[in-house]
């Protein structure tokens, strides 16, 4: 019982990764507030109450839990959620921010509402929950916060809102770690890879098959991507980061999937060009950069020459 006597909030805990995290924290002895508004994948209302099912499962196993149905995107409701746990248990030791949603569109088709909704739940939701929880954690001189980013922080086609939010969560995590470490609080982030409704649907599976048939994915890559990867493989690393034994791990970003946990080399200089302080000219940069800063760098996307881009645009207009 590594978390005996601890209290925790897990957002988005009615399904998927959040559910497995809540169940494991409870098995390890924590009292868990299970938050989930019961909305659909895109944030649409459903009338479902999956948080109740998780609470019932925890209680049936002898654990302690209560349900909450508010959206983390509502700053006031987030504060009330934290305050309720403190009123009921006397403290908040652990906050795990999992709640999320998706509104996928290419940037030219994405509405402002689609962008704002995803940023509000993911990035602002992480900030709001942390903002309120840290006020109590500072007074107690103790706290564990685990945020959920995604490999989409590297950029993801059709998900510029989600990618922006997940990159922002990494910056938020590192900032919280630096601001609160002197109060005995740690804050780390997870980039998970697991089969949940957020990432697995008919369109994803069909697209994977198309890539295989078109030769854009090898059979080995296809088989690896198709191998079941349950969310239960994410929960142990999250739980570990909430223990007293993880007190020296702070501001870190971990990729976690079935059978593999890795860290990222994030935000540090890789290469540099320097001079005596004189102004770099465009001509000089044209000479230097390809063979220095960009030497050996894998491009985010294959290079597209201007004339090729023009031809592609013209062809689409003609079609």
NUBA-621752 format. One line per 8 residues: their letters; for each residue x, y, z of N, C-alpha, C. Coordinates in steps of 0.001 Angstrom, whole numbers. Each point is the difference from the previous one (the first is absolute). Example, Ala and Ser with C-alpha at 12.3 -4.5 7.8 and 13.67 -1.06 7.14 Angstrom:
AS = 13190/-5690/7800/-890/1190/0/900/1200/0 | -350/1050/-720/820/1190/60/-770/1090/730
//
This chain:
XXXXXXXX = 861/-1200/0/-861/1200/0/890/1240/0 | 549/331/-1154/940/1107/-96/-642/1362/242 | -1329/81/-115/-682/1291/123/-1007/10/1147 | 223/-843/981/-915/-69/1135/-84/1348/703 | -1221/477/193/-219/1269/677/33/1215/-905 | 337/-179/-1289/54/1111/-943/-1393/268/-583 | -193/1213/-479/-1238/354/-685/347/477/-1405 | -880/-290/-957/328/282/-1388/-1227/417/-797
XXXXXXXX = 242/827/-1008/-981/282/-1041/564/-518/-1312 | -807/-758/-717/361/-429/-1352/-1090/500/-935 | 358/889/-931/-992/524/-934/-89/-907/-1221 | -1165/11/-645/-198/-888/-1138/126/-1452/383 | -460/-351/1204/267/-1328/571/-1127/-996/-218 | -984/357/-806/-1110/-918/-226/305/-1082/-1009 | 991/267/-859/329/-950/-1065/1512/-11/-239 | 452/-953/-791/1357/-2/-528/1092/88/1045
XXXXXXXX = 997/816/-323/1170/133/872/-388/521/1372 | -841/1022/47/-405/576/1281/-638/-1025/916 | -821/-862/-563/-647/-1054/783/1040/-917/625 | 956/-474/-802/1012/-915/531/884/677/1038 | 266/1290/-182/782/744/997/-768/76/1313 | -1280/362/-79/-815/112/1215/-82/-1328/739 | -201/-1085/-739/-97/-1319/630/1306/-384/693 | 1132/276/-642/1282/-367/593/315/856/1223
XXXXXXXX = -256/1308/-74/247/848/1173/-831/-471/1186 | -1242/-389/-275/-861/-492/1084/529/-1312/565 | 454/-899/-878/556/-1276/483/1237/222/847 | 719/1085/-288/1207/313/776/-309/781/1268 | -1301/212/293/-381/572/1282/-506/1418/-20 | -4/662/-1159/-443/1393/-62/-1516/96/-30 | -511/1074/586/-1399/374/-173/-76/826/-1280 | -861/-415/-933/20/581/-1342/-1313/693/-342
XXXXXXXX = 116/1260/-415/-1137/689/-603/68/-271/-1499 | -990/-717/-500/-58/-411/-1401/-814/1040/-775 | 705/778/-822/-670/1054/-770/-218/-441/-1445 | -1229/143/-483/-295/-219/-1415/-1408/525/-291 | -131/966/-927/-1328/537/-318/-824/-924/-876 | 592/-1086/-502/-754/-950/-799/-293/459/-1416 | 889/825/-550/-233/513/-1346/594/-940/-1044 | -339/257/-1277/528/-791/-1093/1416/395/-351
XXXXXXXX = 542/-641/-1019/1389/210/-414/261/1444/-417 | -1015/668/-526/147/1388/-437/-552/995/1013 | -328/-494/1187/-500/882/1044/-1505/157/14 | -705/-772/-832/-1451/125/-68/-668/-694/1190 | -1103/568/462/-726/-554/1142/-589/-1363/-362 | 44/-936/951/-535/-1342/-233/-996/-433/1073 | 55/630/1158/-854/-431/1099/563/-1201/746 | 1169/-474/-405/613/-1157/661/723/432/1282
XXXXXXXX = 178/-944/915/690/272/1262/1048/-1085/267 | 1043/-77/-839/1009/-1048/206/746/136/1314 | 52/1212/567/680/178/1292/-660/-853/1074 | -1324/-158/-69/-706/-805/993/447/-1461/-56 | 217/-502/-1219/426/-1399/-147/1377/-218/615 | 900/960/-193/1354/-126/544/-34/68/1526 | -789/920/521/-139/111/1455/-554/-1300/578 | -1002/-554/-653/-593/-1250/474/1028/-1127/-6
XXXXXXXX = 835/-42/-1028/1027/-1042/-97/1037/150/1107 | 379/1242/275/976/251/1074/-575/-405/1351 | -1231/404/250/-628/-314/1292/-223/-1495/168 | -332/-683/-1103/-217/-1445/70/1276/-745/371 | 1128/621/-292/1291/-614/327/533/471/1345 | -825/754/739/402/445/1322/686/1346/33 | 55/701/-1147/641/1303/-62/-952/1144/296 | 558/1208/8/-792/1195/284/2/914/-1221
XXXXXXXX = -1210/423/-416/-95/858/-1181/-1319/740/6 | -10/1120/-716/-1228/756/-231/32/518/-1422 | -1168/292/-558/-107/417/-1391/-205/1501/-118 | 476/538/-1133/-228/1402/-345/-230/66/-1508 | -959/853/-420/-408/9/-1402/274/1331/-702 | 816/850/589/237/1328/-567/1063/-29/-1095 | -12/1025/-858/1017/159/-1030/1189/767/557 | 1194/-486/-269/1209/693/463/194/1317/-746
XXXXXXXX = -710/172/-1111/96/1242/-745/-706/1159/657 | -797/-287/1018/-692/1035/773/853/314/1226 | 631/1169/2/954/338/1054/-643/-23/1386 | -1207/525/106/-681/37/1295/-337/-1410/483 | -505/-838/-908/-339/-1381/364/1250/-782/401 | 1121/275/-674/1256/-661/361/369/323/1437 | -159/1264/368/291/406/1369/-916/-668/1006 | -1273/-120/-347/-959/-647/890/329/-1478/184
XXXXXXXX = 489/-631/-1077/372/-1411/60/1128/-218/1006 | 1036/829/-111/1134/-110/915/-435/293/1429 | -781/1043/164/-451/394/1338/-840/-1100/651 | -826/-683/-803/-851/-1065/536/846/-1139/550 | 1058/-377/-731/864/-1073/499/670/414/1300 | 463/1231/62/667/479/1220/-986/48/1167 | -1232/426/-262/-1013/43/1056/-319/-1398/516 | -41/-972/-917/-377/-1363/382/1135/-778/654
XXXXXXXX = 1241/263/-433/1126/-817/470/1049/795/774 | -64/1325/-83/956/829/716/1218/406/-807 | 139/-522/-1240/1205/312/-774/-156/-472/-1432 | 940/417/-847/176/-574/-1324/1488/-252/-198 | 352/-1258/-165/1400/-385/-161/393/-157/-1464 | -951/-480/-809/315/-425/-1361/-1022/570/-980 | 493/502/-1123/-858/429/-1102/519/-641/-1282 | -859/-748/-680/353/-585/-1298/-964/558/-1044
XXXXXXXX = 534/785/-921/-810/660/-1030/-16/-833/-1272 | -1096/-730/-213/-113/-855/-1182/-1067/499/-973 | -996/714/487/-1176/371/-800/380/642/-1329 | -701/-419/-1058/277/567/-1309/-1107/-277/-995 | 128/592/-1175/-953/-178/-1089/707/292/-1314 | -645/-329/-1110/586/244/-1317/-1020/658/-925 | 453/942/-791/-780/612/-1089/940/78/-1209 | 42/-1042/-810/996/-100/-1059/-475/659/-1295
XXXXXXXX = 830/900/-492/-215/668/-1283/1365/476/-507 | 151/76/-1309/1160/698/-526/-143/1473/362 | 1110/695/135/-47/1356/551/-906/925/-800 | -69/-203/-1328/-840/892/-805/-1493/-311/144 | -324/-1162/547/-1398/-365/236/-409/111/1466 | 960/225/883/-285/29/1435/-662/1316/382 | -1091/-105/749/-687/1202/467/670/540/1265 | -268/1234/292/516/585/1234/-523/-761/1209
XXXXXXXX = -1244/-421/-71/-595/-733/1125/704/-1343/192 | 358/-682/-1111/730/-1264/102/1354/207/673 | 662/1082/-362/1314/288/591/-150/333/1482 | -898/914/316/-164/452/1383/-435/-1131/929 | -894/-871/-491/-526/-1067/853/1105/-954/436 | 889/-364/-935/1081/-934/322/1032/660/916 | 363/1248/-304/937/718/867/-585/157/1400 | -1288/266/82/-646/243/1288/24/-1234/895
XXXXXXXX = -312/-1161/-567/-36/-1216/813/1414/-488/333 | 863/-40/-997/1341/-542/231/899/988/743 | 349/1086/-651/1000/907/574/-560/799/1172 | -1130/668/-211/-566/775/1107/-470/-923/1121 | -526/-1162/-366/-434/-951/1024/1145/-438/895 | 1140/-292/-605/1187/-339/794/396/1167/901 | -14/1201/-574/376/1178/787/-983/233/1143 | -1290/-55/-278/-1005/283/1029/98/-978/1161
XXXXXXXX = 57/-1285/-300/88/-995/1061/1280/176/814 | 1101/245/-673/1273/183/704/-19/1285/825 | -534/1060/-572/-98/1287/693/-698/-150/1344 | -1127/-669/-5/-774/-148/1240/662/-994/969 | 498/-1116/-532/583/-1021/871/1275/493/684 | 804/746/-736/1285/447/536/-171/931/1192 | -1081/737/60/-232/873/1151/-33/-804/1296 | -608/-1170/-41/-56/-855/1182/1312/-762/186
XXXXXXXX = 594/-445/-1110/1249/-744/94/1119/857/588 | 40/1267/-350/1021/910/558/-118/79/1504 | -1208/130/494/-212/103/1449/430/-1277/703 | -220/-1138/-671/345/-1292/607/1479/-332/-161 | 678/678/-944/1400/-314/-254/193/-1318/-711 | -1020/-406/-770/81/-1292/-694/-998/-36/-1149 | 401/-613/-1109/-933/-196/-1103/636/-766/-1138 | -826/-754/-704/428/-728/-1189/-992/309/-1125
XXXXXXXX = 500/556/-1098/-836/297/-1154/560/-759/-1198 | -870/-720/-689/378/-683/-1233/-918/487/-1110 | 579/624/-1014/-752/522/-1126/83/-956/-1182 | -964/137/-909/-5/-853/-1183/172/829/-1254 | 1188/-157/-598/272/587/-1301/-222/-1102/-1042 | 715/64/-1109/-145/-980/-1066/1165/155/-961 | 326/-1071/-717/1006/121/-1049/-456/968/-1092 | -1265/379/25/-511/1001/-944/655/1358/210
XXXXXXXX = 727/182/1112/703/1280/198/1029/220/-1109 | 384/-1071/-690/957/109/-1093/-664/522/-1274 | -1326/57/1/-763/393/-1185/-785/-1191/-507 | -1307/199/-264/-857/-1097/-433/-992/514/-1038 | -31/-632/-1152/-867/446/-1090/-1473/-95/410 | -729/1073/-210/-1422/30/344/-276/271/1461 | 1044/270/767/-164/192/1443/809/1200/493 | -1/1098/-737/829/1133/425/-463/547/1350
XXXXXXXX = -1298/-58/290/-491/447/1307/505/-912/1118 | -108/-1298/-223/444/-991/978/1516/47/188 | 735/94/-1116/1459/64/82/459/1240/753 | -648/1138/-277/355/1234/694/-262/-131/1497 | -1127/-601/351/-332/-184/1416/1004/-912/685 | 364/-1103/-661/900/-966/614/1423/544/121 | 425/812/-976/1299/663/134/-45/1003/1144 | -1120/709/116/-169/955/1093/39/-665/1362
XXXXXXXX = -533/-1209/84/-6/-728/1276/1419/-333/444 | 899/-266/-950/1390/-239/371/620/1263/587 | -229/1140/-650/505/1257/546/-605/310/1353 | -1298/-268/147/-680/211/1286/606/-892/1078 | 233/-1254/-340/564/-962/958/1360/452/505 | 857/407/-914/1348/415/391/-33/1290/818 | -930/880/-323/-136/1242/769/-489/-279/1419 | -1018/-867/111/-508/-359/1330/1113/-625/841
XXXXXXXX = 776/-893/-617/1096/-653/729/979/1026/561 | 345/988/-820/963/1014/443/-590/922/1065 | -1293/295/-104/-624/922/947/-300/-634/1353 | -245/-1313/26/-530/-612/1224/919/-996/680 | 1167/-272/-554/868/-1025/596/377/332/1441 | 152/1290/303/388/392/1361/-1105/-253/1019 | -1198/-315/-481/-1114/-314/900/-250/-1494/104 | 944/-815/-492/-168/-1450/88/-955/-562/-1031
XXXXXXXX = -208/737/-1083/-925/-420/-1062/801/-404/-1234 | -369/-1107/-615/596/-389/-1275/-1072/0/-1079 | 430/254/-1238/-918/9/-1129/712/-604/-1206 | -545/-1077/-530/574/-679/-1155/-1093/-252/-1036 | 414/-365/-1216/-956/-221/-1083/219/-1352/-659 | -1103/-571/-459/3/-1279/-692/-484/211/-1433 | 717/-600/-955/-472/-106/-1382/-357/-1477/-205 | -1268/-362/95/-368/-1422/-34/-248/-511/-1414
XXXXXXXX = 112/-1290/-162/-403/-683/-1222/-848/-1188/427 | -1308/92/-197/-891/-1069/433/-1255/4/-859 | -645/-1140/-97/-1222/-132/-782/-1188/504/815 | -383/1234/-245/-1183/573/628/-857/624/-1095 | -1176/463/333/-872/595/-1016/567/1312/-541 | 963/588/704/634/1221/-478/840/-257/-1242 | 603/-1176/-93/937/-256/-1099/-399/-1175/-885 | -940/-832/447/-391/-1165/-781/-1452/120/-432
XXXXXXXX = -215/30/-1303/-1355/-24/-549/75/-604/-1394 | -1140/-133/-669/-43/-646/-1314/857/738/-1024 | 22/1343/92/774/789/-958/1491/-249/162 | 461/-109/1241/1423/-258/266/396/-1368/-535 | -820/-1001/254/292/-1357/-455/12/-73/-1523 | -991/642/-640/-72/4/-1463/1202/716/-611 | 417/1103/610/1147/746/-506/1285/-820/111 | 122/-755/1072/1161/-857/188/65/-1074/-1092
XXXXXXXX = -1162/-567/-347/-49/-1018/-1055/351/608/-1357 | -464/1232/-249/318/668/-1260/1505/236/-131 | 638/386/1102/1447/215/-25/742/-1285/-314 | -455/-1111/568/633/-1290/-260/-140/-373/-1469 | -1204/134/-536/-260/-361/-1390/733/905/-978 | 213/1254/390/679/954/-880/1514/-54/144 | 492/-851/877/1434/-116/192/595/1091/865 | -854/761/688/479/1076/866/306/-495/1408
XXXXXXXX = -296/-1266/248/256/-619/1299/393/-1445/-244 | 1051/-452/655/416/-1395/-147/-931/-912/792 | 49/-1287/-326/-830/-963/727/384/-13/1475 | 1294/120/286/451/13/1393/-549/1221/732 | 32/1156/-669/-540/1217/605/-1499/-123/218 | -675/-589/-964/-1456/-194/110/-332/-926/1166 | 722/-1104/103/-260/-959/1077/258/630/1368 | 1074/791/94/306/642/1281/-1077/1014/372
XXXXXXXX = -439/774/-997/-1032/1001/269/-1336/-650/343 | -230/-1199/-514/-1275/-687/215/-16/-851/1257 | 1148/-178/623/65/-811/1222/-768/688/1123 | -856/-730/704/-775/617/1084/895/645/1050 | -340/1230/363/772/736/1001/-995/613/987 | -303/-735/1034/-1005/442/945/456/1153/873 | -948/820/461/337/1136/868/547/-408/1352 | -186/-1272/365/542/-460/1284/1523/81/39
XXXXXXXX = 638/52/-1164/1463/92/-44/498/1409/332 | -879/981/-21/381/1381/302/-52/266/1509 | -960/-599/659/-290/311/1396/1169/-194/969 | 807/-1068/-103/1079/-173/993/1000/1148/36 | 382/542/-1154/945/1115/-11/-620/1235/636 | -1279/226/-276/-699/1130/620/-8/-169/1510 | -369/-1186/456/-62/-260/1438/1368/178/652 | 1050/-491/-655/1350/154/542/340/1477/207
XXXXXXXX = -340/839/-974/331/1425/103/-759/702/1123 | -1048/-630/523/-757/601/1102/482/-463/1367 | 993/-884/44/462/-526/1288/1026/926/644 | 229/-228/1280/1035/749/716/1383/-296/-586 | 181/-1215/-515/1303/-415/-507/397/739/-1286 | -952/654/-653/289/715/-1249/241/1488/249 | 422/357/1193/100/1416/374/1095/759/-743 | 966/-714/-597/1080/689/-724/-279/107/-1500
XXXXXXXX = -1106/-562/-449/-347/43/-1430/-972/1148/-210 | 423/1017/-727/-796/1227/-80/233/700/-1338 | -1089/401/-644/93/721/-1257/356/-872/-1190 | -165/-1307/132/403/-927/-1060/-1187/-391/-887 | 341/-432/-1220/-1006/-466/-957/350/-1443/-371 | -960/-909/172/219/-1409/-275/-952/-500/-1078 | 522/-778/-933/-855/-760/-913/-228/-1363/641 | -1272/-423/56/-336/-1271/643/-923/-789/-910
XXXXXXXX = 363/-1242/-264/-861/-910/-749/263/-1415/485 | -726/-958/-540/154/-1399/383/1439/-450/-179 | 654/-388/1090/1343/-543/-69/1108/1010/-182 | -315/1308/53/1055/988/-259/-301/1325/683 | 1010/544/689/-61/1330/597/1271/730/-408 | -142/1223/-496/1176/745/-436/-129/1459/415 | 1120/694/-16/19/1434/276/308/748/-1291 | -287/1292/2/267/832/-1167/1138/971/283
XXXXXXXX = 820/225/-1026/992/1074/54/-718/1227/-506 | -431/854/913/-962/1041/-356/526/1392/323 | 19/846/-1029/219/1421/235/1429/444/204 | 984/-852/-313/1399/385/171/647/237/-1364 | 1050/826/-25/699/256/-1257/606/-1287/-557 | -206/-220/-1281/627/-1138/-661/1270/435/-728 | -113/1084/-752/1132/549/-739/-88/1519/47 | 1105/658/-333/-9/1464/-22/1020/506/-1011
XXXXXXXX = -259/1175/-536/1010/718/-778/239/1327/708 | 1248/408/64/341/1226/719/953/838/-846 | 0/1293/287/1007/876/-606/459/993/1054 | 649/1067/-404/538/949/974/-1009/1054/431 | -1262/-250/-272/-1044/945/392/-455/904/-1124 | 625/-137/-1169/-439/800/-1144/-1300/-560/-554 | -692/782/-792/-1310/-377/-515/130/-1129/-1025 | -760/-1070/203/-78/-1035/-1029/-773/550/-1194
XXXXXXXX = 500/-219/-1189/-723/400/-1206/-735/-1206/-566 | -1005/259/-819/-734/-1093/-626/932/-846/-862 | 895/651/-744/943/-745/-840/880/-910/847 | 461/529/1130/860/-795/871/-771/-1181/596 | -1243/220/400/-828/-1079/542/-297/-1047/-1068 | -185/442/-1234/-229/-933/-1099/1190/-924/-183 | 1189/529/211/1224/-791/-114/190/-943/1188 | -314/477/1206/334/-724/1223/-1019/-1062/413
XXXXXXXX = -1264/358/6/-1008/-817/680/-147/-1411/-578 | -58/-194/-1315/-166/-1378/-499/1077/-964/481 | 1233/460/109/1087/-892/396/310/3/1479 | -712/795/792/266/70/1442/-1263/-350/794 | -856/959/233/-1185/-239/830/-884/-1114/-557 | -141/-78/-1314/-917/-974/-588/697/-1281/-452 | 1293/-95/186/719/-1206/-399/-418/-1195/861 | -481/-1049/-649/-406/-1201/719/-1366/83/654
XXXXXXXX = -689/1112/-157/-1321/167/608/-1060/-683/-848 | -827/-826/615/-1105/-637/-708/-1124/1027/-158 | -431/277/-1212/-1039/1018/-189/-1339/-429/590 | -747/965/517/-1338/-284/522/-885/-518/-1123 | 116/598/-1168/-683/-470/-1207/1020/16/-1132 | -180/-837/-1028/936/20/-1134/35/1385/-637 | 1174/451/-420/108/1321/-616/-882/119/-1242 | -668/1123/-141/-831/275/-1160/521/1265/-664
XXXXXXXX = 422/-115/-1256/479/1160/-729/-1185/849/-430 | 232/1281/-146/-1067/925/-328/-730/-418/-1271 | 741/-398/-1034/-645/-353/-1256/-885/-1230/148 | 410/-946/880/-825/-1187/237/-1286/367/720 | 96/917/955/-1187/435/728/-983/691/-931 | 510/811/-906/-863/704/-963/-704/-1002/-913 | 753/-1018/-485/-585/-1006/-869/-1108/-771/732 | 245/-337/1277/-994/-740/785/-1257/827/182
XXXXXXX = 157/1281/307/-1156/884/189/-785/135/-1296 | 701/184/-1116/-668/129/-1294/-764/-1253/-370 | 601/-1160/304/-666/-1276/-324/-1290/-174/789 | 44/404/1280/-1211/-126/825/-1086/956/-475 | 391/1204/-436/-982/942/-520/-640/-528/-1278 | 820/-617/-851/-507/-537/-1254/-941/-1172/250 | 306/-779/1064/-855/-1134/314/-1310/417/593
//
